[in-house]
């Protein structure tokens, strides 16, 4: 092959024709045969054809790649539009004709915009789903307080706003649930604190035993809100409430025992004040007890020790207390003029205490019941007894008046005579009221007896019998006065010395029972005695002693109890 000289045209002007001419000249110079020249030309044609083929293949391949890229872009565009759900939001390219590159250039901005939206949307999904998984983990208890969750798996095939809103709605519900659980936790913690304060327990150890994050020093957002924590808190509160209820019941029992023992032994108020913190809750409900340490175990133990001490002290003071109440019972009956056998009652009381067969508190309660019944009996008799006292007082004045009328010197000018005169005037007015008073007393006594179905006893003697005998003697006295008036009128003479007209009218007097509590009248079948020598009517000494003996031997404490119940015993006639 000939070398191209400098006179050859520059490579800038080289063409296939110029090169072929130059090749012909070289061949001419060399003297190549036509056969060799044809072979070389054929070879050149083949090489040119191969080059064209390679270029066509490369162009075809490039075109196919562009077509595939266009198809992929269209598929990606459709996928992004479907995933983002923004077919009506993002403007899609309208050009579907032109060269492939033109079509690619037209779709590229939309793809870029959608990819950017996809990245932002994925971030939003990651943020929302991370919060959802964190709250779900906190509720389930699988996530420790303060831990962070890993990146969630986001379904990039569905990144629509509708799906995002669903996740946001779910997150909102979970946040609301979390807030409610936090409030529940705070409420439970507050209840545990209040209960521990009342029960005198360590709040910190109690609450941290449920979960370490429940300490007051930890922020509410960091407190455990799991189902397990809430369940433990609920059980803890229920257990503390049961403890509070049990301790309050125990404390109230101790308070009642203390109160009973204090009342039994009449403990001074100064000593009782030391246990005001115990007795102040004697009738309180569980919810009303809120004082710090009000139900602490040491306080209950202190009350138990005091109850035990008072129980031991009670046994030694039992006799003194019982005798004091027996004395009170006897005084009530005495004031009501009910006769009881005090000696037998006291002996029986001491025997019961010494035998130990009866609980001291029960014995005192029984005696309190007897005292209560005795007071009720005394109250029912009060009206009648008041009138009996008035009757006795009137009878005393009647007796004095008759003695005064027999005094021949009553009108003398001796010292004090004017005072006796005034008393006599008042006595006559009072004596004139005796019949009406006796009638009223009889009516009230009979009503009392009908209501209770028993006799009204006055110092062991039926009151109606006393009144009947008094009325009988008063009637006899009136008859005697009438006979004397008739005898004076007709100038008759009395046969008997006891009814002589020369004897003073005041030689017979009618007097009622004495007001000193001793019956001066006998039973219903006996009359008031009459002493005509000294002008004083009263029961003979022997008869009074007989009545007293009969009353003391036949009326006991049991009789007094039957008297209270409406079946007052009647002593045997002397």
DRENRO-543918 format. One record per residue (C-alpha): residue in three letters; y, z, x. Coordinates in steps of 0.02 Angstrom, whole numbers, padded with zeros to 5 digits, always signed. Layout:
// residues N
ALAYZX;...
***
This chain:
// residues 574
UNK+00000+00000+00000;UNK+00167-00051+00068;UNK+00299+00082+00101;UNK+00454+00066-00001;UNK+00603+00034+00108;UNK+00778+00097+00097;UNK+00830-00063+00018;UNK+00724-00021-00127;UNK+00815+00031-00284;UNK+00849+00218-00304;UNK+00731+00324-00402;UNK+00865+00344-00529;UNK+00856+00159-00568;UNK+00668+00146-00558;UNK+00578+00074-00706;UNK+00400+00018-00734;UNK+00455-00166-00720;UNK+00548-00141-00557;UNK+00402-00050-00484;UNK+00283-00188-00538;UNK+00395-00319-00455;UNK+00402-00215-00297;UNK+00211-00199-00305;UNK+00198-00390-00319;UNK+00304-00414-00168;UNK+00200-00293-00069;UNK+00043-00381-00121;UNK+00117-00547-00075;UNK+00160-00482+00096;UNK-00011-00407+00117;UNK-00101-00553+00042;UNK-00202-00461-00086;UNK-00320-00566-00185;UNK-00298-00595-00367;UNK-00458-00504-00402;UNK-00398-00348-00313;UNK-00231-00363-00396;UNK-00314-00371-00569;UNK-00418-00218-00531;UNK-00264-00119-00479;UNK-00165-00174-00631;UNK-00312-00130-00744;UNK-00319+00040-00660;UNK-00132+00064-00687;UNK-00149+00022-00871;UNK-00291+00148-00888;UNK-00192+00283-00801;UNK-00041+00251-00911;UNK-00152+00260-01064;UNK-00223+00425-01007;UNK-00048+00495-00983;UNK+00004+00441-01157;UNK-00152+00515-01230;UNK-00118+00681-01144;UNK+00059+00680-01207;UNK+00003+00638-01382;UNK-00126+00777-01377;UNK+00003+00901-01314;UNK+00126+00847-01449;UNK-00008+00859-01582;UNK-00060+01030-01520;UNK+00122+01089-01519;UNK+00145+01022-01695;UNK-00012+01111-01754;UNK+00050+01272-01677;UNK+00216+01252-01764;UNK+00128+01216-01928;UNK+00019+01370-01904;UNK+00173+01472-01862;UNK+00258+01407-02017;UNK+00106+01449-02121;UNK+00094+01621-02041;UNK+00279+01648-02074;UNK+00257+01601-02253;UNK+00106+01715-02269;UNK+00200+01857-02182;UNK+00348+01825-02295;UNK+00238+01835-02449;UNK+00151+01991-02381;UNK+00315+02078-02341;UNK+00386+02033-02510;UNK+00229+02098-02594;UNK+00224+02257-02488;UNK+00408+02294-02511;UNK+00407+02242-02691;UNK+00572+02151-02667;UNK+00539+01978-02735;UNK+00696+01986-02838;UNK+00797+02081-02707;UNK+00775+01980-02545;UNK+00832+01798-02551;UNK+00687+01686-02497;UNK+00720+01516-02412;UNK+00732+01376-02536;UNK+00708+01235-02408;UNK+00531+01168-02416;UNK+00565+00997-02335;UNK+00628+00937-02165;UNK+00549+00957-01997;UNK+00434+01098-01957;UNK+00561+01177-01840;UNK+00694+01165-01973;UNK+00579+01253-02095;UNK+00539+01387-01965;UNK+00722+01410-01927;UNK+00758+01430-02113;UNK+00625+01565-02141;UNK+00654+01665-01982;UNK+00809+01765-02040;UNK+00721+01818-02199;UNK+00571+01874-02099;UNK+00682+01973-01981;UNK+00771+02056-02126;UNK+00609+02101-02212;UNK+00534+02170-02051;UNK+00685+02281-02028;UNK+00671+02341-02206;UNK+00486+02370-02178;UNK+00520+02479-02026;UNK+00649+02582-02122;UNK+00533+02595-02271;UNK+00389+02651-02161;UNK+00500+02787-02088;UNK+00543+02847-02263;UNK+00359+02848-02311;UNK+00314+02942-02152;UNK+00449+03072-02185;UNK+00400+03100-02367;UNK+00213+03100-02336;UNK+00233+03218-02188;UNK+00324+03343-02298;UNK+00192+03324-02433;UNK+00050+03353-02311;UNK+00141+03503-02236;UNK+00170+03587-02404;UNK-00008+03548-02460;UNK-00071+03624-02298;UNK+00036+03780-02324;UNK-00029+03798-02503;UNK-00209+03768-02452;UNK-00192+03884-02303;UNK-00253+03752-02180;UNK-00084+03745-02094;UNK-00020+03895-02001;UNK+00160+03948-02026;UNK+00274+03851-01907;UNK+00145+03716-01865;UNK+00191+03533-01882;UNK+00078+03399-01956;UNK+00030+03239-01865;UNK+00097+03069-01918;UNK+00022+03022-02084;UNK-00068+02859-02117;UNK+00050+02746-02212;UNK-00020+02605-02318;UNK+00089+02462-02259;UNK+00021+02350-02396;UNK+00115+02453-02525;UNK+00289+02502-02469;UNK+00374+02474-02634;UNK+00516+02581-02694;UNK+00410+02627-02845;UNK+00275+02695-02731;UNK+00406+02785-02628;UNK+00478+02863-02785;UNK+00304+02921-02835;UNK+00287+03008-02667;UNK+00461+03082-02685;UNK+00420+03145-02859;UNK+00260+03222-02790;UNK+00361+03300-02649;UNK+00487+03368-02772;UNK+00349+03449-02874;UNK+00272+03522-02717;UNK+00442+03588-02660;UNK+00463+03668-02830;UNK+00289+03741-02816;UNK+00330+03803-02642;UNK+00491+03883-02704;UNK+00397+03968-02846;UNK+00266+04030-02726;UNK+00400+04095-02607;UNK+00478+04189-02752;UNK+00308+04257-02801;UNK+00279+04313-02623;UNK+00450+04399-02619;UNK+00414+04482-02786;UNK+00244+04541-02726;UNK+00318+04604-02563;UNK+00452+04696-02659;UNK+00322+04775-02774;UNK+00215+04826-02624;UNK+00370+04903-02544;UNK+00415+05001-02700;UNK+00236+05060-02728;UNK+00215+05110-02545;UNK+00380+05205-02555;UNK+00324+05303-02710;UNK+00150+05332-02639;UNK+00216+05384-02468;UNK+00118+05245-02379;UNK+00166+05139-02227;UNK+00236+04977-02298;UNK+00231+04878-02134;UNK+00047+04905-02101;UNK+00003+04876-02283;UNK+00096+04710-02299;UNK+00050+04640-02128;UNK-00131+04676-02165;UNK-00117+04545-02302;UNK-00033+04419-02184;UNK+00071+04444-02026;UNK+00209+04328-02089;UNK+00252+04443-02236;UNK+00352+04562-02128;UNK+00533+04583-02184;UNK+00597+04523-02016;UNK+00522+04349-02044;UNK+00623+04220-02140;UNK+00562+04174-02313;UNK+00534+03992-02263;UNK+00409+04051-02133;UNK+00309+04165-02247;UNK+00135+04116-02298;UNK+00122+04047-02474;UNK-00062+04001-02475;UNK-00179+04034-02618;UNK-00271+04160-02511;UNK-00111+04254-02471;UNK-00057+04260-02653;UNK-00230+04318-02704;UNK-00229+04456-02574;UNK-00054+04509-02626;UNK-00107+04516-02809;UNK-00259+04623-02764;UNK-00151+04735-02653;UNK-00023+04762-02792;UNK-00161+04795-02919;UNK-00244+04919-02800;UNK-00079+05009-02767;UNK-00040+05016-02953;UNK-00211+05090-02986;UNK-00182+05217-02848;UNK-00012+05258-02924;UNK-00090+05280-03096;UNK-00230+05389-03027;UNK-00112+05496-02924;UNK+00010+05516-03069;UNK-00132+05571-03182;UNK-00190+05694-03050;UNK-00012+05758-03022;UNK+00016+05778-03210;UNK-00146+05877-03225;UNK-00089+05989-03083;UNK+00084+06005-03162;UNK+00007+06057-03328;UNK-00105+06183-03239;UNK+00046+06251-03146;UNK+00145+06264-03307;UNK+00003+06352-03396;UNK-00022+06473-03252;UNK+00165+06508-03239;UNK+00177+06541-03425;UNK+00020+06646-03417;UNK+00085+06755-03277;UNK+00269+06740-03328;UNK+00318+06672-03159;UNK+00508+06682-03129;UNK+00608+06521-03137;UNK+00659+06542-02955;UNK+00478+06522-02900;UNK+00448+06377-03018;UNK+00593+06278-02944;UNK+00493+06252-02783;UNK+00382+06133-02883;UNK+00513+06044-02988;UNK+00465+05883-02898;UNK+00291+05903-02973;UNK+00331+05962-03149;UNK+00473+05837-03174;UNK+00341+05700-03197;UNK+00230+05798-03316;UNK+00264+05680-03462;UNK+00324+05525-03367;UNK+00244+05354-03382;UNK+00185+05257-03230;UNK+00337+05142-03232;UNK+00457+05289-03244;UNK+00402+05365-03077;UNK+00510+05281-02943;UNK+00565+05424-02830;UNK+00526+05405-02645;UNK+00366+05498-02601;UNK+00345+05562-02779;UNK+00156+05528-02773;UNK+00124+05558-02589;UNK-00046+05631-02546;UNK+00029+05781-02455;UNK+00131+05824-02612;UNK-00026+05819-02720;UNK-00120+05924-02593;UNK+00024+06049-02594;UNK+00012+06061-02784;UNK-00177+06082-02774;UNK-00157+06226-02650;UNK-00031+06310-02765;UNK-00144+06292-02916;UNK-00289+06367-02819;UNK-00178+06511-02762;UNK-00118+06545-02938;UNK-00297+06536-03004;UNK-00347+06674-02884;UNK-00193+06774-02930;UNK-00226+06748-03115;UNK-00392+06840-03109;UNK-00310+06996-03039;UNK-00169+06993-03167;UNK-00277+06949-03316;UNK-00295+07125-03382;UNK-00109+07158-03368;UNK-00067+06997-03460;UNK-00198+07024-03594;UNK-00142+07203-03627;UNK+00038+07146-03637;UNK-00006+07017-03769;UNK-00114+07144-03861;UNK+00035+07261-03864;UNK+00143+07121-03932;UNK+00013+07088-04068;UNK+00007+07273-04113;UNK+00196+07283-04124;UNK+00201+07133-04241;UNK+00071+07212-04355;UNK+00159+07380-04346;UNK+00325+07302-04394;UNK+00236+07217-04538;UNK+00153+07383-04589;UNK-00021+07311-04563;UNK-00146+07441-04500;UNK-00265+07386-04362;UNK-00388+07480-04252;UNK-00294+07466-04087;UNK-00419+07568-03986;UNK-00567+07460-04034;UNK-00466+07301-04007;UNK-00416+07353-03831;UNK-00593+07404-03785;UNK-00660+07237-03846;UNK-00526+07144-03749;UNK-00566+07233-03586;UNK-00751+07203-03612;UNK-00722+07017-03631;UNK-00618+07008-03472;UNK-00740+07110-03367;UNK-00892+07012-03428;UNK-00817+06848-03367;UNK-00900+06754-03511;UNK-00734+06684-03571;UNK-00609+06580-03475;UNK-00447+06680-03452;UNK-00341+06535-03512;UNK-00449+06522-03669;UNK-00434+06708-03699;UNK-00245+06701-03682;UNK-00240+06547-03795;UNK-00342+06641-03926;UNK-00224+06789-03914;UNK-00074+06673-03928;UNK-00152+06602-04086;UNK-00176+06778-04154;UNK+00005+06819-04113;UNK+00062+06660-04198;UNK-00039+06701-04354;UNK+00025+06879-04352;UNK+00204+06815-04343;UNK+00170+06699-04489;UNK+00096+06844-04587;UNK+00244+06954-04543;UNK+00363+06818-04599;UNK+00272+06799-04765;UNK+00285+06988-04794;UNK+00466+07005-04739;UNK+00547+06982-04908;UNK+00432+07109-04990;UNK+00448+07232-04846;UNK+00637+07222-04854;UNK+00631+07269-05038;UNK+00506+07408-05001;UNK+00631+07479-04876;UNK+00767+07471-05008;UNK+00651+07556-05133;UNK+00609+07694-05009;UNK+00792+07719-04969;UNK+00833+07728-05155;UNK+00694+07854-05183;UNK+00761+07962-05041;UNK+00932+07958-05123;UNK+00852+08001-05290;UNK+00766+08151-05213;UNK+00927+08208-05131;UNK+01022+08185-05294;UNK+00902+08297-05390;UNK+00915+08430-05255;UNK+01103+08412-05264;UNK+01103+08431-05453;UNK+01007+08595-05438;UNK+01138+08667-05320;UNK+01249+08784-05423;UNK+01381+08782-05287;UNK+01400+08593-05280;UNK+01573+08600-05358;UNK+01638+08737-05243;UNK+01778+08707-05122;UNK+01665+08733-04973;UNK+01678+08624-04821;UNK+01599+08452-04848;UNK+01584+08470-05036;UNK+01693+08317-05069;UNK+01580+08212-04956;UNK+01425+08265-05054;UNK+01517+08224-05215;UNK+01551+08046-05153;UNK+01372+08027-05097;UNK+01310+08087-05267;UNK+01415+07955-05354;UNK+01342+07818-05243;UNK+01167+07890-05264;UNK+01179+07883-05454;UNK+01227+07698-05444;UNK+01081+07663-05327;UNK+00957+07763-05431;UNK+01004+07664-05585;UNK+00950+07506-05493;UNK+00777+07572-05449;UNK+00687+07509-05608;UNK+00750+07331-05583;UNK+00709+07340-05398;UNK+00532+07401-05434;UNK+00506+07265-05564;UNK+00561+07132-05438;UNK+00451+07207-05304;UNK+00300+07209-05420;UNK+00329+07027-05470;UNK+00347+06968-05290;UNK+00196+07067-05233;UNK+00087+06995-05371;UNK+00146+06818-05328;UNK+00105+06850-05145;UNK-00068+06913-05188;UNK-00103+06767-05305;UNK-00053+06643-05169;UNK-00168+06723-05041;UNK-00304+06796-05149;UNK-00292+06968-05068;UNK-00205+07134-05093;UNK-00037+07170-05011;UNK-00073+07322-04902;UNK+00066+07437-04843;UNK+00008+07547-04699;UNK-00171+07532-04764;UNK-00128+07568-04947;UNK-00113+07436-05086;UNK+00071+07418-05124;UNK+00043+07382-05309;UNK-00055+07545-05325;UNK+00091+07638-05248;UNK+00212+07553-05366;UNK+00103+07581-05518;UNK+00085+07766-05480;UNK+00271+07779-05449;UNK+00307+07698-05617;UNK+00180+07811-05702;UNK+00259+07968-05631;UNK+00431+07903-05672;UNK+00372+07872-05850;UNK+00303+08050-05858;UNK+00469+08115-05794;UNK+00563+08020-05929;UNK+00442+08088-06060;UNK+00471+08263-05995;UNK+00659+08240-06006;UNK+00643+08175-06184;UNK+00534+08325-06236;UNK+00658+08445-06161;UNK+00800+08361-06252;UNK+00700+08371-06415;UNK+00659+08552-06387;UNK+00841+08596-06356;UNK+00889+08500-06511;UNK+00769+08593-06625;UNK+00775+08757-06527;UNK+00589+08753-06500;UNK+00497+08859-06377;UNK+00378+08793-06247;UNK+00203+08862-06246;UNK+00170+08832-06063;UNK+00269+08920-05927;UNK+00279+08754-05831;UNK+00372+08677-05979;UNK+00484+08823-06021;UNK+00658+08773-06081;UNK+00729+08904-05968;UNK+00663+08809-05817;UNK+00787+08687-05739;UNK+00765+08504-05780;UNK+00763+08459-05595;UNK+00604+08559-05565;UNK+00510+08393-05570;UNK+00559+08246-05463;UNK+00485+08074-05436;UNK+00492+08013-05255;UNK+00422+07858-05174;UNK+00332+07836-05006;UNK+00417+07893-04848;UNK+00508+07763-04746;UNK+00435+07821-04580;UNK+00286+07703-04595;UNK+00164+07835-04664;UNK+00103+07808-04841;UNK+00149+07954-04955;UNK+00060+07876-05103;UNK-00125+07872-05128;UNK-00238+07729-05182;UNK-00235+07654-05357;UNK-00347+07786-05433;UNK-00241+07931-05371;UNK-00067+07985-05425;UNK+00079+08043-05322;UNK+00068+08231-05303;UNK+00190+08347-05390;UNK+00253+08509-05316;UNK+00344+08603-05452;UNK+00388+08757-05352;UNK+00507+08686-05222;UNK+00565+08534-05320;UNK+00496+08406-05193;UNK+00360+08282-05245;UNK+00259+08216-05100;UNK+00079+08193-05048;UNK-00006+08353-04993;UNK-00035+08372-04809;UNK-00224+08358-04828;UNK-00207+08197-04927;UNK-00088+08116-04802;UNK-00208+08154-04661;UNK-00351+08081-04763;UNK-00253+07920-04794;UNK-00211+07901-04609;UNK-00392+07932-04559;UNK-00455+07809-04689;UNK-00331+07675-04630;UNK-00374+07697-04445;UNK-00563+07700-04473;UNK-00576+07553-04591;UNK-00445+07425-04532;UNK-00482+07339-04365;UNK-00417+07187-04273;UNK-00542+07083-04370;UNK-00470+07155-04531;UNK-00296+07108-04470;UNK-00357+06930-04437;UNK-00426+06922-04613;UNK-00260+06990-04674;UNK-00172+06844-04589;UNK-00291+06720-04669;UNK-00255+06791-04843;UNK-00399+06914-04862;UNK-00320+07081-04815;UNK-00450+07220-04827;UNK-00426+07368-04944;UNK-00479+07538-04872;UNK-00599+07649-04967;UNK-00523+07776-05086;UNK-00512+07950-05010;
***
